[in-house]
Amino acid sequence: MTNLYNLTATELSPLIQSKQVSPVELMKSILTRIEEMEPRINAYITLTPELALQQAKNAENLIMKGFNQGPLHGIPIGMKDNLYTKGIRTTGGSATLEKFKPDYNATVVKKLLGAGGVMTGKLNMHEFGGGLTNTNLAFGNTRNPWNENFMPGGSSGGSAAAIKAGLTTLATGSDTFGSIRVPASMCGIYGLKPTYGLVSSYGVAPLAWSLDHVGPMARSVSDLALMLNEMAGYDPKDPGSMKTPNHDYTKTIGKGIKGVKIGVPSFFMKGLEPDVDKLFKAAVLKLEQLGAKMVEIEIPELSMSSYANYVITTGEASSYHYERLQEQSEKFADDVRIFFQTGVITNTPQYVRAQQVRRKLTDAFNKVFEKIDILVGPTIPIVPKPFAENFVEQNLSVTEKCMPFTSPANNTGTPSLSVPIGLASNGLPVGMQLIGAHFSEKLLLQVGARWEKTNPLVEKR
């Protein structure tokens, strides 16, 4: 049998339910892989092997008694380290929270474990979500499994790297200006930033309250759907949570994309590195061959997105971290400290204007989605880079280049799915993002699943 750590949850679930694979056997395969690869990848901040084995044994006992909690029963799941886990260290990737142990679980953690998931540990991240490279002075940089000298993307870099390296089957991520989609693109996996309010952010250490999204990351689109089925839903503890009907997000997978009208904003065709430009144009042609109707469109408001996101993120982050910045500023990495302190000098008129820009961009998106079904563009305009000695300057450069592509979906609260589209000339992955109208996750997953069948990556590690 193929190494269990390489299989998707969609592949493993029926094997577990039919007792061909035990959750303990699966967990031991993951832990062996972690022992082998984790020193090189550094995807975790805190490993929980004893807890994982105990949860796996509990899952196995339930299966043997004929009780099945669903498709995630016995499936290993890594939690990004900004999701609160009761009694287990939760650092947010920061030395300021090095010894913090919450006394409750985040809603997402509670839901996933309640669905039978087995927690492997807490995943590495860019400090408090404040960057896209996943450099981390407190706990070490996470490395890209395709090439350990390269960045995995951030801030959910530990999640993406762990999935790609077989150090977990599924993982959670959070996304304020690209933190699910950027590492998904750089590590060659699938990552979904859902509609704002679809998934509860209660118990998640915030970066910016009005822009934060929690979402699933996995090796397949069907795995994202399985996770979203459990993660989505109204939570009265989250002020931003939305009351929406329950959906089975697996239902549209397999329907194909014939007749789906896909818009390609000209804004997303500018400033692309050559490899990204080549791979994205080939992907657009492929989508057309698969039956989609491709339409070139103009959305001038996209040019304002980075300004709005930067002002709001720094303003809200500096508010949340105000006391820490006063009392423990030396414990922050320089890039994150500078980023957050920028927000201290943000004034009220700037913040209000940035929120007004968000409204204009949202209105523009709403008008576009009256005529087309989804938007498509490169996830980011650059290929993954080697870690630079000057990590502050590098994080600023990467963020400046990527934010125009990833921030629009955060500003508008619309869902966005990153899928791999091929390998750049340096041998590392490149991604494409699909953006839909609010609560159009089923359509995005439908299109993404059809794209996945094209085998966009040639596997080589």
LUMNUFI-685914 format. One record per residue (C-alpha): residue in three letters; x, y, z. Coordinates in nm, 3 decimals. Layout:
! residues N
   r       u       v       w
 ala       X       Y       Z
...
END
This chain:
! residues 461
   r       u       v       w
 met   0.000   0.000   0.000
 thr   0.109   0.361  -0.066
 asn   0.255   0.534   0.238
 leu  -0.048   0.639   0.443
 tyr   0.099   0.982   0.511
 asn   0.072   1.060   0.140
 leu  -0.299   0.981   0.105
 thr  -0.576   1.240   0.112
 ala  -0.858   1.236   0.364
 thr  -1.095   1.151   0.079
 glu  -0.887   0.838   0.010
 leu  -0.834   0.746   0.375
 ser  -1.188   0.791   0.505
 pro  -1.345   0.487   0.333
 leu  -1.042   0.276   0.429
 ile  -1.090   0.370   0.794
 gln  -1.465   0.317   0.785
 ser  -1.423  -0.027   0.626
 lys  -1.153  -0.115   0.884
 gln  -0.885  -0.162   0.617
 val  -0.678   0.109   0.786
 ser  -0.684   0.186   1.156
 pro  -0.657   0.545   1.284
 val  -0.367   0.431   1.504
 glu  -0.184   0.284   1.203
 leu  -0.239   0.608   1.014
 met  -0.123   0.823   1.304
 lys   0.191   0.613   1.348
 ser   0.270   0.662   0.979
 ile   0.237   1.040   1.022
 leu   0.449   1.041   1.338
 thr   0.722   0.836   1.170
 arg   0.720   1.081   0.882
 ile   0.739   1.371   1.129
 glu   1.037   1.213   1.301
 glu   1.209   1.180   0.965
 met   1.124   1.516   0.807
 glu   1.033   1.767   1.077
 pro   1.394   1.855   1.168
 arg   1.441   1.966   0.807
 ile   1.102   2.131   0.744
 asn   1.024   2.281   1.089
 ala   0.651   2.288   1.020
 tyr   0.548   2.257   1.386
 ile   0.593   2.479   1.689
 thr   0.441   2.225   1.929
 leu   0.397   1.855   1.856
 thr   0.139   1.651   2.051
 pro   0.227   1.287   1.971
 glu   0.090   1.135   2.294
 leu  -0.241   1.318   2.257
 ala  -0.257   1.227   1.888
 leu  -0.209   0.857   1.959
 gln  -0.470   0.867   2.235
 gln  -0.721   1.040   2.008
 ala  -0.640   0.788   1.733
 lys  -0.701   0.499   1.976
 asn  -1.033   0.653   2.077
 ala  -1.129   0.686   1.710
 glu  -1.028   0.324   1.647
 asn  -1.233   0.198   1.943
 leu  -1.540   0.379   1.812
 ile  -1.493   0.226   1.466
 met  -1.461  -0.122   1.616
 lys  -1.788  -0.066   1.802
 gly  -1.959   0.032   1.476
 phe  -1.973   0.405   1.548
 asn  -1.849   0.647   1.284
 gln  -1.835   1.025   1.334
 gly  -1.811   1.100   0.961
 pro  -1.549   1.147   0.687
 leu  -1.297   1.310   0.923
 his  -1.311   1.026   1.175
 gly  -0.951   0.930   1.259
 ile  -0.799   1.178   1.012
 pro  -0.483   1.367   1.127
 ile  -0.529   1.744   1.138
 gly  -0.264   2.006   1.219
 met  -0.381   2.331   1.380
 lys  -0.223   2.664   1.295
 asp  -0.071   2.803   1.613
 asn  -0.304   3.104   1.634
 leu  -0.602   2.874   1.699
 tyr  -0.659   2.832   2.072
 thr  -0.620   2.476   2.200
 lys  -0.721   2.403   2.557
 gly  -0.421   2.326   2.777
 ile  -0.186   2.318   2.479
 arg   0.064   2.593   2.408
 thr  -0.066   2.848   2.158
 thr   0.198   3.105   2.064
 gly   0.072   3.278   1.751
 gly   0.429   3.226   1.635
 ser   0.547   3.489   1.884
 ala   0.792   3.489   2.173
 thr   0.546   3.713   2.358
 leu   0.312   3.412   2.397
 glu   0.581   3.146   2.432
 lys   0.423   2.991   2.743
 phe   0.055   3.075   2.683
 lys  -0.190   2.785   2.726
 pro  -0.555   2.873   2.661
 asp  -0.831   2.736   2.882
 tyr  -1.066   2.668   2.588
 asn  -1.063   2.549   2.227
 ala  -1.129   2.774   1.930
 thr  -1.465   2.695   1.771
 val  -1.295   2.551   1.463
 val  -1.076   2.324   1.676
 lys  -1.380   2.210   1.873
 lys  -1.572   2.133   1.553
 leu  -1.293   1.944   1.378
 leu  -1.206   1.733   1.682
 gly  -1.576   1.677   1.744
 ala  -1.601   1.536   1.392
 gly  -1.342   1.273   1.482
 gly  -1.028   1.457   1.373
 val  -0.697   1.369   1.541
 met  -0.476   1.667   1.629
 thr  -0.110   1.625   1.535
 gly   0.008   1.951   1.692
 lys   0.038   2.328   1.647
 leu   0.180   2.450   1.318
 asn   0.445   2.713   1.259
 met   0.346   3.054   1.126
 his   0.473   3.403   1.056
 glu   0.452   3.588   1.388
 phe   0.088   3.685   1.459
 gly   0.018   3.650   1.084
 gly   0.217   3.964   1.007
 gly   0.404   3.844   0.699
 leu   0.404   3.625   0.388
 thr   0.749   3.459   0.405
 asn   0.712   3.250   0.725
 thr   1.041   3.364   0.870
 asn   1.017   3.318   1.246
 leu   1.295   3.428   1.481
 ala   1.133   3.277   1.790
 phe   1.072   2.922   1.660
 gly   1.273   2.899   1.339
 asn   1.176   2.936   0.975
 thr   0.950   2.680   0.812
 arg   1.113   2.541   0.496
 asn   0.950   2.468   0.162
 pro   0.934   2.088   0.109
 trp   1.014   2.132  -0.262
 asn   1.344   2.301  -0.173
 glu   1.443   2.363   0.187
 asn   1.638   2.678   0.100
 phe   1.315   2.844  -0.018
 met   1.032   3.010   0.172
 pro   0.699   2.822   0.199
 gly   0.493   3.141   0.203
 gly   0.304   3.271   0.504
 ser   0.158   3.324   0.738
 ser   0.015   2.969   0.731
 gly   0.347   2.834   0.606
 gly   0.368   2.554   0.861
 ser   0.025   2.431   0.752
 ala   0.114   2.423   0.381
 ala   0.458   2.269   0.433
 ala   0.326   2.001   0.669
 ile   0.059   1.896   0.421
 lys   0.301   1.881   0.128
 ala   0.567   1.693   0.326
 gly   0.323   1.436   0.464
 leu   0.351   1.562   0.823
 thr  -0.028   1.582   0.850
 thr  -0.324   1.495   0.628
 leu  -0.521   1.816   0.675
 ala  -0.449   2.156   0.831
 thr  -0.619   2.478   0.928
 gly  -0.506   2.821   0.816
 ser  -0.606   3.183   0.857
 asp  -0.600   3.457   0.596
 thr  -0.600   3.837   0.642
 phe  -0.421   3.945   0.325
 gly  -0.328   3.611   0.169
 ser  -0.206   3.387   0.452
 ile  -0.384   3.071   0.332
 arg  -0.347   3.124  -0.041
 val   0.017   3.243  -0.056
 pro   0.163   2.932   0.115
 ala  -0.083   2.710  -0.075
 ser   0.058   2.856  -0.396
 met   0.423   2.832  -0.291
 cys   0.393   2.474  -0.159
 gly   0.169   2.338  -0.436
 ile  -0.139   2.248  -0.230
 tyr  -0.503   2.361  -0.217
 gly  -0.619   2.637   0.018
 leu  -0.959   2.802   0.061
 lys  -1.029   3.140   0.217
 pro  -1.405   3.120   0.275
 thr  -1.661   3.401   0.274
 tyr  -1.616   3.631   0.573
 gly  -1.831   3.502   0.859
 leu  -1.892   3.156   0.714
 val  -1.633   3.000   0.948
 ser  -1.609   3.120   1.308
 ser  -1.296   3.306   1.416
 tyr  -1.379   3.270   1.787
 gly  -1.070   3.160   1.976
 val  -0.831   3.266   1.699
 ala  -0.565   3.521   1.793
 pro  -0.653   3.807   1.557
 leu  -0.440   4.000   1.315
 ala  -0.720   4.231   1.198
 trp  -1.071   4.154   1.319
 ser  -1.257   4.285   1.015
 leu  -1.031   4.106   0.764
 asp  -0.946   3.773   0.932
 his  -1.076   3.452   0.775
 val  -1.022   3.093   0.894
 gly  -1.016   2.819   0.632
 pro  -0.908   2.468   0.529
 met  -0.582   2.359   0.362
 ala  -0.530   2.017   0.203
 arg  -0.383   1.807  -0.078
 ser  -0.710   1.792  -0.272
 val  -1.020   2.000  -0.335
 ser  -1.247   1.724  -0.206
 asp  -1.056   1.734   0.123
 leu  -1.126   2.107   0.148
 ala  -1.495   2.033   0.103
 leu  -1.490   1.768   0.377
 met  -1.326   2.014   0.615
 leu  -1.557   2.301   0.524
 asn  -1.860   2.083   0.594
 glu  -1.747   2.072   0.956
 met  -1.591   2.417   0.990
 ala  -1.876   2.626   0.847
 gly  -2.173   2.738   1.054
 tyr  -2.308   3.017   1.271
 asp  -2.132   3.084   1.601
 pro  -2.294   3.330   1.846
 lys  -1.953   3.378   2.011
 asp  -1.815   3.537   1.694
 pro  -1.958   3.887   1.623
 gly  -1.877   3.847   1.253
 ser  -2.040   3.505   1.216
 met  -2.317   3.479   0.955
 lys  -2.637   3.277   0.977
 thr  -2.647   3.071   0.658
 pro  -2.812   2.744   0.554
 asn  -2.611   2.427   0.603
 his  -2.454   2.293   0.284
 asp  -2.280   1.976   0.176
 tyr  -1.983   2.124  -0.007
 thr  -1.895   1.789  -0.165
 lys  -2.217   1.783  -0.371
 thr  -2.094   1.989  -0.667
 ile  -1.757   1.817  -0.700
 gly  -1.752   1.620  -1.024
 lys  -2.001   1.841  -1.209
 gly  -1.746   1.994  -1.445
 ile  -1.724   2.355  -1.562
 lys  -1.891   2.361  -1.902
 gly  -2.061   2.697  -1.950
 val  -1.916   2.855  -1.634
 lys  -1.838   3.218  -1.714
 ile  -1.496   3.315  -1.580
 gly  -1.370   3.672  -1.577
 val  -0.999   3.755  -1.610
 pro  -0.935   4.105  -1.473
 ser  -0.666   4.289  -1.668
 phe  -0.528   4.407  -1.332
 phe  -0.422   4.051  -1.253
 met  -0.221   4.030  -1.577
 lys   0.017   4.310  -1.485
 gly   0.354   4.282  -1.311
 leu   0.380   3.903  -1.337
 glu   0.716   3.730  -1.328
 pro   0.780   3.542  -1.656
 asp   0.715   3.193  -1.516
 val   0.389   3.304  -1.353
 asp   0.278   3.480  -1.672
 lys   0.348   3.171  -1.883
 leu   0.181   2.922  -1.649
 phe  -0.124   3.140  -1.586
 lys  -0.187   3.206  -1.956
 ala  -0.163   2.831  -2.019
 ala  -0.412   2.772  -1.735
 val  -0.658   3.020  -1.887
 leu  -0.641   2.836  -2.218
 lys  -0.691   2.506  -2.039
 leu  -0.999   2.634  -1.857
 glu  -1.142   2.736  -2.193
 gln  -1.069   2.388  -2.333
 leu  -1.251   2.238  -2.036
 gly  -1.565   2.426  -2.136
 ala  -1.550   2.750  -1.940
 lys  -1.634   3.081  -2.107
 met  -1.338   3.312  -2.049
 val  -1.404   3.688  -2.048
 glu  -1.151   3.969  -2.015
 ile  -1.282   4.235  -1.777
 glu  -1.179   4.563  -1.616
 ile  -1.211   4.633  -1.244
 pro  -1.033   4.967  -1.186
 glu  -1.112   4.957  -0.814
 leu  -0.862   4.671  -0.768
 ser  -0.582   4.927  -0.770
 met  -0.706   5.061  -0.434
 ser  -0.710   4.727  -0.253
 ser  -0.358   4.723  -0.107
 tyr  -0.400   5.069   0.043
 ala  -0.721   4.969   0.220
 asn  -0.589   4.639   0.346
 tyr  -0.259   4.781   0.470
 val  -0.419   5.066   0.663
 ile  -0.689   4.848   0.817
 thr  -0.458   4.558   0.902
 thr  -0.193   4.773   1.069
 gly  -0.454   4.985   1.246
 glu  -0.644   4.690   1.391
 ala  -0.328   4.490   1.468
 ser  -0.170   4.779   1.656
 ser  -0.490   4.814   1.859
 tyr  -0.493   4.446   1.957
 his  -0.121   4.443   2.036
 tyr  -0.102   4.793   2.187
 glu   0.012   4.685   2.536
 arg   0.255   4.425   2.399
 leu   0.412   4.683   2.170
 gln   0.461   4.913   2.470
 glu   0.584   4.651   2.716
 gln   0.748   4.375   2.507
 ser   0.848   4.539   2.180
 glu   1.192   4.375   2.196
 lys   1.028   4.030   2.178
 phe   0.873   4.098   1.836
 ala   1.067   4.018   1.520
 asp   1.173   4.343   1.352
 asp   0.955   4.297   1.044
 val   0.637   4.236   1.246
 arg   0.714   4.506   1.506
 ile   0.764   4.765   1.232
 phe   0.448   4.648   1.054
 phe   0.237   4.677   1.370
 gln   0.390   5.005   1.488
 thr   0.294   5.159   1.155
 gly  -0.065   5.119   1.269
 val  -0.003   5.324   1.584
 ile   0.042   5.635   1.368
 thr  -0.261   5.557   1.150
 asn  -0.521   5.826   1.215
 thr  -0.898   5.794   1.219
 pro  -0.956   5.966   0.881
 gln  -0.714   5.722   0.712
 tyr  -0.888   5.424   0.869
 val  -1.235   5.548   0.770
 arg  -1.121   5.620   0.415
 ala  -0.975   5.270   0.392
 gln  -1.309   5.123   0.500
 gln  -1.482   5.338   0.237
 val  -1.246   5.197  -0.026
 arg  -1.349   4.847   0.085
 arg  -1.713   4.939   0.021
 lys  -1.631   5.068  -0.328
 leu  -1.439   4.752  -0.410
 thr  -1.718   4.532  -0.274
 asp  -1.975   4.720  -0.483
 ala  -1.755   4.674  -0.790
 phe  -1.728   4.300  -0.723
 asn  -2.104   4.270  -0.674
 lys  -2.164   4.432  -1.014
 val  -1.909   4.204  -1.181
 phe  -2.070   3.892  -1.032
 glu  -2.402   3.990  -1.187
 lys  -2.244   3.918  -1.526
 ile  -1.990   3.643  -1.459
 asp  -1.967   3.345  -1.226
 ile  -1.612   3.369  -1.091
 leu  -1.290   3.568  -1.131
 val  -0.953   3.411  -1.194
 gly  -0.597   3.534  -1.161
 pro  -0.255   3.422  -1.043
 thr  -0.261   3.364  -0.668
 ile   0.054   3.579  -0.647
 pro   0.268   3.740  -0.920
 ile   0.598   3.590  -0.804
 val   0.757   3.247  -0.778
 pro   0.882   3.125  -0.437
 lys   1.214   3.282  -0.335
 pro   1.513   3.157  -0.136
 phe   1.530   3.298   0.216
 ala   1.729   3.623   0.216
 glu   1.965   3.735   0.490
 asn   1.774   4.062   0.525
 phe   1.441   3.905   0.625
 val   1.280   4.241   0.707
 glu   1.338   4.383   0.361
 gln   1.239   4.052   0.198
 asn   0.909   4.026   0.385
 leu   0.825   4.385   0.294
 ser   0.905   4.318  -0.073
 val   0.707   3.992  -0.091
 thr   0.409   4.149   0.089
 glu   0.414   4.456  -0.135
 lys   0.409   4.240  -0.450
 cys   0.152   3.985  -0.334
 met  -0.099   4.203  -0.151
 pro  -0.255   4.355  -0.468
 phe  -0.347   4.001  -0.580
 thr  -0.461   3.849  -0.251
 ser  -0.609   4.141  -0.054
 pro  -0.917   4.204  -0.276
 ala  -1.090   3.888  -0.151
 asn  -1.019   3.990   0.210
 asn  -1.141   4.346   0.161
 thr  -1.463   4.228  -0.002
 gly  -1.510   3.921   0.217
 thr  -1.556   3.703  -0.091
 pro  -1.427   3.343  -0.106
 ser  -1.104   3.259  -0.286
 leu  -0.951   2.922  -0.368
 ser  -0.584   2.872  -0.457
 val  -0.497   2.576  -0.680
 pro  -0.160   2.469  -0.826
 ile  -0.104   2.532  -1.197
 gly   0.250   2.405  -1.252
 leu   0.617   2.435  -1.165
 ala   0.832   2.740  -1.229
 ser   1.176   2.710  -1.385
 asn   1.327   2.695  -1.034
 gly   1.128   2.376  -0.972
 leu   0.883   2.529  -0.724
 pro   0.503   2.554  -0.756
 val   0.290   2.838  -0.889
 gly  -0.077   2.887  -0.802
 met  -0.395   3.030  -0.950
 gln  -0.680   3.174  -0.745
 leu  -1.051   3.148  -0.814
 ile  -1.263   3.425  -0.657
 gly  -1.641   3.398  -0.629
 ala  -1.937   3.598  -0.505
 his  -2.025   3.579  -0.137
 phe  -2.112   3.222  -0.030
 ser  -2.019   3.072  -0.368
 glu  -1.786   2.812  -0.213
 lys  -1.970   2.524  -0.382
 leu  -1.904   2.670  -0.726
 leu  -1.538   2.743  -0.648
 leu  -1.486   2.388  -0.524
 gln  -1.665   2.254  -0.833
 val  -1.432   2.446  -1.066
 gly  -1.129   2.367  -0.852
 ala  -1.205   1.994  -0.850
 arg  -1.232   1.988  -1.229
 trp  -0.903   2.176  -1.253
 glu  -0.738   1.929  -1.015
 lys  -0.812   1.647  -1.260
 thr  -0.575   1.809  -1.510
 asn  -0.284   1.698  -1.286
 pro  -0.130   2.046  -1.265
 leu   0.191   1.940  -1.088
 val   0.454   1.689  -1.186
 glu   0.554   1.544  -0.848
 lys   0.916   1.575  -0.750
 arg   1.038   1.664  -0.405
END
